[in-house]
Amino acid sequence: MTDPATRAVLHLSPPPEDERSSAVDFDTADPDARTLRQAFGCFPSGVTAVGGLVGGEPVGMAVSSFTSVSLTPPLLSVCIRASSSTWPRLRDRRRLGLSVLAEDQDAACRRLADRDRNRFAGVRWRATPEGAVFLDGASAWFECSLAAELPGGDHTIALLRIHRVRTDPATPPLVFHGSRFRRLAPDDQQ
């Protein structure tokens, strides 16, 4: 039997009746924000913190929409709410730090997501000479600079150029799924 993808490319014909799936019965044709948030929450994501020094003080925020983009050149992207009051303070920094939060950093994530001005109170962090701010104990750290910004509806897509990276693969990441923090199962429980 020919692979359906190969058959479609080679013969440009639909699959036989017995290989077709039935149509998906959608809940709504015009989803509202709550429905979309629930649907997006079905996809687990890592949680990151983006930070930089502004006037010698750490400024940062939690970001759950982090995506690897390119190896050559090294690029990643984050999506930031267009109404953010933090991003305008960070976008012009020479360097930004992006920390992939570890499974025990849910309290730090909540703190960085808070609208409170002192988001770094009680959060262990360090800065590079170039002004990138990183959270101690993270799973990975990327030192970046802003390469481009793109409009994305009610968000801004920030494309970041990676200059330096450090990883700690033994430190499990924090996962956000279904509107709550979760942890990966240890290898011996899978």
Number of C-alpha atoms within 10 A of each C-alpha: 4 8 8 15 12 10 14 13 9 9 9 10 10 12 15 8 7 6 9 10 8 6 6 6 6 7 8 8 6 8 12 9 9 9 13 11 13 13 12 14 15 12 10 16 20 20 23 29 24 26 31 29 24 15 8 9 13 20 22 27 24 23 21 18 14 20 14 12 14 12 9 6 10 14 19 21 20 20 20 21 15 15 11 13 10 16 19 11 15 22 18 13 18 14 25 30 29 31 27 28 28 25 20 15 20 18 11 21 23 13 19 25 15 13 13 10 11 14 20 18 11 10 15 11 13 15 18 14 8 14 22 26 28 28 26 16 18 25 21 22 24 23 24 24 21 20 14 12 15 11 11 13 9 11 15 18 20 22 21 24 22 22 14 11 13 12 13 13 10 7 15 19 24 24 20 19 17 15 12 10 17 17 14 12 9 8 6 5 6 6
